[in-house]
Amino acid sequence: MNSKILPIIALSSTLLFACKNDEDVAPTPPAPVPTTSTVKLSYDFVNGSAAFNGTVPIIDDQNRSIRLTKLKFYTHDFHIVDDDGVTVAEFQDAVRLADAFGASNLFELGQMPAGHAHELELSLGLDSASSYGFPDQATAPFPLDDADMTWPWSAVTTFGRMFIKLEGYVDANNNTTMDSGEGFAYHAIGSDMQALPASYEVHTDVAGGTTFTIDLQVNVVTLVNGLALTGDFHNDGPQNQLLMQNLRAATSHM
């Protein structure tokens, strides 16, 4: 055989082999397009136009100087609806406990399909099942296991759980110290406590594969306006009912 032909044959064989291998390798399919988004809820606490700081007094509509030492409340039963009022995501079993003095008030709720979120609906406080359904405090699911939201002298939640807990003092002489007679404590608890529905327009197009965070703001000035703030209210009476109404009025979408 002509020696000049051999390299040509070898080259042709190599090319044919390479082409055959190329044909055998399947193309990489495109990555799937994400169709859901992670939904989170965030609470931010403010004192009027400033960030809330427990060391800074709150001046209410009666010009009282108020200092809070505790503010915690439950929310549950979250729904997101579109422009037509159709529910596009619901987290009925989700219960979250906000704490103005806590390290974080960012909570994950779950997943929703990509699309338009027009409004967030939720309930302030607890339903009967959450309030009374786990009488053994030690084995209650988080965050219903927070002992600070039940009666401290009992490990059994016979009286249910507090919807909201507000404590502090009216600093009448502005000495930054809780003097005798200046303290107050609101523990909203009892069979007459009913969860309050609330809704907030968010009006956001949610893309798949993203995190959709709903930022709510609680103005502590609105929260304390009109309250007696004298002594202890450990019940489900008018003052705690007013406090729950104030909580709804004090909360807005940022």
RABEL-V829184 format. One record per backbone hydrogen bond with DSSP energy under -1.0 kcal/mol. CO is the residue of the C=O (numbers start at 1). NH is the residue of the N-H. E is the energy in kcal/mol with one decimal. If there is no record, write none. Layout:
CO|NH|E  CO|NH|E
//
This chain:
2|5|-1.4  5|9|-2.3  6|10|-2.5  7|11|-2.4  8|12|-2.4  9|13|-2.4  10|14|-2.2  11|15|-2.3  12|16|-2.6  13|17|-2.4  14|18|-2.5  15|19|-2.5  16|20|-2.3  17|21|-2.3  18|22|-2.3  19|23|-2.1  20|24|-1.5  21|25|-1.3  35|114|-2.7  36|209|-3.6  37|112|-2.3  38|212|-3.2  39|109|-3.1  39|110|-1.3  40|214|-3.0  41|107|-3.4  42|216|-3.5  44|218|-3.0  45|52|-2.4  46|220|-2.7  47|50|-1.6  50|47|-3.3  53|56|-2.2  58|66|-2.8  60|63|-1.9  64|60|-1.5  65|171|-2.7  66|58|-3.4  67|169|-2.3  70|167|-2.4  71|100|-2.5  72|165|-3.0  73|98|-2.6  74|125|-3.1  75|96|-2.9  76|123|-2.6  78|91|-3.6  79|121|-3.3  80|88|-2.9  80|89|-1.5  81|118|-2.5  81|119|-1.8  82|85|-2.0  86|82|-2.3  89|80|-3.0  91|78|-1.6  91|94|-1.1  94|77|-1.3  96|75|-2.3  98|73|-1.8  99|102|-1.9  105|43|-2.1  107|41|-3.4  110|39|-3.5  112|37|-3.0  115|206|-3.7  117|204|-3.0  118|202|-1.9  118|203|-1.4  119|81|-2.3  120|200|-2.4  121|79|-2.9  122|198|-2.6  123|76|-2.4  124|196|-1.9  127|131|-2.4  128|132|-2.8  129|133|-1.5  135|137|-1.1  135|157|-1.7  136|139|-1.2  141|144|-1.7  143|146|-1.4  146|149|-1.9  147|150|-1.5  149|162|-3.1  151|154|-1.4  155|137|-2.1  156|158|-2.1  157|160|-1.2  163|74|-2.3  164|188|-2.2  165|72|-2.1  166|186|-3.6  167|69|-2.7  167|70|-1.8  168|184|-2.5  169|67|-2.6  170|172|-2.1  171|174|-1.2  177|179|-1.2  179|182|-2.1  182|170|-2.5  183|231|-1.5  184|168|-1.9  185|233|-3.3  186|166|-2.5  187|189|-1.1  188|163|-3.1  190|193|-1.7  196|124|-3.3  198|122|-2.6  200|120|-2.8  204|117|-3.3  206|115|-2.0  207|210|-1.2  210|38|-2.2  212|40|-2.7  214|42|-2.8  215|254|-2.6  216|44|-2.4  217|252|-2.2  218|46|-2.8  219|223|-1.6  220|224|-1.7  221|225|-1.4  224|227|-1.9  231|185|-1.8  233|187|-2.6  235|189|-1.5  237|241|-2.1  238|242|-2.4  239|243|-2.0  240|244|-1.9  241|245|-1.9  242|246|-2.8  243|247|-2.2  244|248|-1.9  245|249|-2.1  246|250|-2.5  250|219|-2.2  252|217|-3.3
//
